[in-house]
Amino acid sequence: MPNILLSLSDGDKRIIFSLLLILIIAIVLIGLLGYILYRIMKFQAKKMDGLVHDVVVTKVITDKKQFLKYGRYKNWALFFKQAYIPLLIIIFAFIILIIHNSITGNWAYNPFSTDDGFGTLFFTWKVSGKYTDGQLIKFARLVVDNKPHLVAKAWAGYIFGPAILVGGVWYYFAASSLLARTIFLYKRGKDIFEKSLDGYTQSETLQNQSNNQQ
C-alpha cells in the first residue's frame, strides 16, 4: 500500500483526496438529514396526541374505528395547512420556467445550468490533465470550471432554482410530518382500544378478589 501511494502523482493524490472529502461530506449530510427526520417524527407524534386528545379523554370517541377516522381527518387537515404554501411556491417556479421557455422557444432549457441558469452562482470543478489508458490518471488536477457570476439571460434560473429548492424542502418536511403522525395515530389506536391479555394471570385475579371480599 505505501508503495502504491508513493507511485501516485500529485494529480492522482488530489483526486483521491477530493473523492474522499466528497464521500465524508455525503455521509455527514445523510446522517444530519436522518437526525432531523427523527426529531421531526418525535415532535409530530406529540402533535398527533394534541389533535385527538380531547375527544378521547372526554369519551366523545369510544372505539378504534371512530378514533382512526377522526385522526385521519385532523391529520390531513393539518397537512394541507402546512403544505399549501410550498406547493404554491413550486407551482410559481414552474410557471416562471414555462414563461421563459415560451419566450425563448427553448423547451430543453436547464434552469440549473452553469452557462445560463442557477448554476452560474456556484463554483464547479472538473478534472483536467493527461490520461493514461489502463492506468491511474497521470498529471491530472482539479480545476475551476465555473466561478460565481451573473448572466442576464439566466433570470428564469435565478427564480426557479431557489423557489424549487425552498418549496421542495418545505414540502418534504410537511409530507414527512404527515407520515410520522399517521404511524403514531395507528400506534395510539392500538394502544388505547385494543384489548390485551399481556401480563394477565387469572389465578392472581381470583386471589385478589377473594382477599377483597374478606
C-alpha positions, 0 to 999 in steps of 0.5 A: 500500500505505501508503495502504491501511494508513493507511485501516485502523482500529485494529480492522482493524490488530489483526486483521491483526496477530493473523492474522499472529502466528497464521500465524508461530506455525503455521509455527514449530510445523510446522517444530519438529514436522518437526525432531523427526520427523527426529531421531526417524527418525535415532535409530530407524534406529540402533535398527533396526541394534541389533535385527538386528545380531547375527544378521547379523554372526554369519551366523545370517541369510544372505539378504534374505528371512530378514533382512526377516522377522526385522526385521519381527518385532523391529520390531513387537515393539518397537512394541507395547512402546512403544505399549501404554501410550498406547493404554491411556491413550486407551482410559481417556479414552474410557471416562471420556467414555462414563461421563459421557455415560451419566450425563448422557444427553448423547451430543453432549457436547464434552469440549473445550468452553469452557462445560463441558469442557477448554476452560474452562482456556484463554483464547479470543478472538473478534472483536467490533465493527461490520461493514461489508458489502463492506468491511474490518471497521470498529471491530472488536477482539479480545476475551476470550471465555473466561478460565481457570476451573473448572466442576464439571460439566466433570470428564469434560473435565478427564480426557479432554482431557489423557489424549487429548492425552498418549496421542495424542502418545505414540502418534504418536511410537511409530507414527512410530518404527515407520515410520522403522525399517521404511524403514531395515530395507528400506534395510539389506536392500538394502544388505547382500544385494543384489548390485551391479555399481556401480563394477565394471570387469572389465578392472581385475579381470583386471589385478589378478589377473594382477599377483597371480599374478606 
